[in-house]
Amino acid sequence: MNALEEFRQSVGPHGPVAVVGGRTRWHLGGSIDPQARLITAPQGIEALDPSEMTVSLGAGTPLDMLDEALAEHGQEVALAGPPGATVGGALAVGHDSLRRRRIGSARDVLLQANYVDAQGELIKAGGPTVKNVTGYDLCRLLVGSLGTLGFFGSVILRTRPRPEITMWLSGPTKPECFLTEIYRPATILWDGKQTAVCLEGYQEDVEKQAQKLHALGLETSSDLCPMVLPPHRQRLNGGPLKNGTVADVGSSVLYGPQPAEAPETTPGVQRVVDRLRHQFDPEGRLNPGRNPQRMST
């Protein structure tokens, strides 16, 4: 019996059940029902094809293990999480990387998912190549669902080349002063007083971009982010920033020192969400207590 079949059997067709990853963001979306059985997804890289820029692996594989394997081939995936986070956890949470402006969204990473549904059946969504996929895009639906629609067992991810160089610059210049001066910066952060910009790519291109930012008052810092990001994510709204917060400019994400209230969901949207979850999990047995709508962003 392979690991995926064992995982399917561990989910089973009855009773509340929750999947556990690295527990790095276990608090998001509400507390799990204490009556739920806790299970773990398969681990390990099954196949890595640098020429096709895909990797197949168990959803319980730690992100740092995946990154180490891809680094040997000069590649990476656009997933991020705290130390100890797993691939399945990163997909279930669906938070984009701080470098989203350059590497894209977490929803673009997942090509194929083998997941277990609420009836305990193994389902395949998507495919290793986009041209072979028809029907509804279940992969995008599953990303960010906090495991309430199905449990990731194994996945095929899209990889991308790692940048030749990464450079951070910072200074007191407001971000709007150079948004039109540089091409696709990986990150732009603003804390109300200082701006930090991350440039990535080929060394020659990054150095040319850096010269433009130097002329606008930013100084090169290092290859690491010069700002310490507060731990809690929330939606970025208009108006001046509060002390202790950092805005990820262009991504609608604000990092703050305290948890924020989840954004209100309109009745129409909530009806759609409830209907969808009922269709996938009529008894509410998958990750009971979790609600993606409770995540602030």
N, C-alpha and C positions, 0 to 999 in steps of 0.2 A: 504494500500500500504506500503510495507516494504522499508527500507532505501536504499537498493540496487536498487530497481526498481525506486525510486525517483531519485537516482543518474543517472541511465540510461536515464531517461527522461530529466534530466537537461543537459546532454551531447547532446542529440538529434542527428539528421542526417545531419544538415545543419549549415553552418556558422563557423567561427573560434572560438575555445573555448580552454581555458587553465584551468588546475586544480591547486588549491592553497593549499599548506600544511602549514608549519610553517614559510615560507619565510626565513628560515635560510640560504639557499643557492640559493636564487632566481636569483642571477646573473650568475650562471653557464650555459654555453652553449649558451649564447646570450640572448638578450632582447626579451620578449614576444611582439608580435604584439599588439599595443594599442587598436585595434579594437576587440580583442578577448574577449568573455564573460568569466568571472572568476567564477568557481564553486569549491565546496569543496567535498571531499569524506566522506563517512559515518565514524563515530567514534564509539568506544566502543569494549570491548572484548565480543565475542559471546560465546566461549567455550574454556575452558582450561583443558587439559587432561594430568596431570603430568605423569601418568603411560605410556601413549603412546608418551610422549614428543612432543606434538603438541599444538598449540594455534591458534584459529580462531578469527579473529577480523577485524574491519573496517580499511581501509587503511589510514583514517584520524586520527587514534589514535596516540597521542603523544608517543614517545619512552619512556619517563620517566614514563608514566602511565603503559605501558606494563612491563617495568623493575620492577616497584614496585609490580605488581601483580605476576610476576614470582618469585621474591625474596622470597615471602612467601612459595614457594615450593622448594626453593634451586635451581632454574633454571634461565636461561637467553637465549637470542638469540644473534647471531653474527652480530648484526647491530649496527651502531654507527652514531652519528650526534650531532650537536651543541644543546644546550638547546633549547627546543621548537620544535625540528625536529619531523616529523611524520614518521610512519612506511612506508607509501607510498612514501614519499619524500626520505627516506633512500634507498628504493629499486630502485626508479627511478634514483637517482644519482649513486648508485652502488659502492660507495667507501667502501673498506674493512676497518674493525676496525684496530686500532693500534695493537691489540692483534691477528692479523690474523694468525701468526705463530702457535698459540695455538688453536684458536677456529674456524679457517677456513674462507672461503670466503663468502661474502654477497650473492653470487649466489647460495651457497649451502643451504641457509636458507629457500628459498621460495619453498614450496611443491605444493601449489595450488594457483592460482590467478583467481578470478572472475573479469574480466575487461571489459570495454566498448570500442568497436572499433569505427572506423571513420564513420561507417554507423549507429551508435547509438544502436548497438546490444550488448547484454550481452553475453560474451564468457567465458567458463571455460577452463583453461589450467592447466595441471598437475593433481595431486590427493593427498589425505591425506597420502597415502602410496606409496612409489616408485614402488612397485611390481605391482600396479594396473594401472600404466601409460604406454601408448603406443603412438607411433607416435613421432612427432617432439617435442623437449623440448622447448616449448614456454616460460616457466618460466625463463629460463636462458637468453633467448633473450630479454625479457621485462626488466630484471634487468639491469640498466645502460643506458636505452634508453631515459631517460628524458621525458617520457610520449609521445614520438612521434609515438609510435606504438599502444598505447592503454592506457587507464586510469585505474589504480588499483581502484577497488571498495571495495572488501574484499579479504582477503588472509588467507591461512593456513601456519604457519611457523613451522620450526623444532626448538625445544628447546634443551638445553644441560645443564648438571649440572654446577652449579657455583663452582668455585674453593674453596677449604677449606681455603686457605691462598694465599695472594698476597704479594710479596716482591720485592722491587726495590733495586738495587745495582748500584753504580756508581764509576768511577775512571778514571785515565789517560791511562789505558791500551787500546791498539787498539783492535777492535772487533775480528780481525782474530786470535788473540792470544788464544781465548777460544771458537771459534765456534765449535770445535770438542770435547770440554771438557764437555759440558752440553747437556742435552736431551730436545729438543723442548722448548726453552725459548719462552715466549709469545711475547716479544718485545726486539729488540736490536737497540739502537739509538747511533749515532756517530755524533758529531758536529765538528770534526777535532782535538779536544783536549781531550774531555771527552767521555767516553762510559757509557751508562745507560742500564741496563738489567732488564727486568721484568720476575720473576719466578712465576709460578702459579701451584696449584695442592694440593695434600695432604701435610700436614705440615711436616711430616717426610721426604718425597722426596725433598721438597723445601729446607729444612735445609741442606740436604746432598749436593744438588747442590750449595747452597750458600757457603758452606765450600770450594768447588773447586774454586769458584770465589774469595773468600777471599785470597786464596793462590796465585792468579794471580793479586792481587793488587786492587780489587774492595772492596768497603765498603758498608755495608747495609745503606740505607737512610730511607725509610719509605714504606708505602703501596701506595704512590702516586708518579707519575712520577716526578723525580727531575729536568727535563728539561722543559723549556717553549717552546712549539712548535710554530714556526712562522705560520701565518694564511693560507698561500697559498701552495697548493700541486702542484707538478710538477714531471715529470719523472726524475728518477735518472740516470745520465750518468756517464761514467768513468771520472777519473781525481780528483784532490784535491777539497775539498769543499770550497765554498766561505764563507766569514765571514757572520755570521748571519743565516746560513742554518743548517739544521739537517737532516741526512740521516736515513731512516728506513731500516736498513740493512736486506737484504734478501727479500725485498718486492718491490724494484725498485721505491720507493717513496721518494721524497725529499721535505722537508718543507722549504719554503723560505719567506722572508719578503715582496716580491713583486710578483704580478701575472706573470706567465711565458707565453710565446707564446705557443699556442697549437701545439702539434707535427704534422708534415706534414703527410698527408695521401697519399699513393701511388695511382696513377690513377686507377689501377686495384681494389684496396680495395674500393675506392670511388664509382666506378661503382656498385659494389655489394651493398654497403650501400644505394645508391640512388635507385637502383632497389627494394631493400627490403622495403624501406620506401614508395615507390610508390605503392607497392602491398598492404601494410597495410593501407595507407592513401593517395589515389590518389590525393585528392584536397589539401593536406597539411593543414588540419584544426585543427589537434591536436597539441596543444602547438606550434603554428606558431612562428617562430623566434628562437626556440631552435634547437641546433645541437649538438648531443653527441660527434661529432668529434672535437668540439671546446674545450672540457674539456681537460686540460693538462694531467690528469691521473685519 
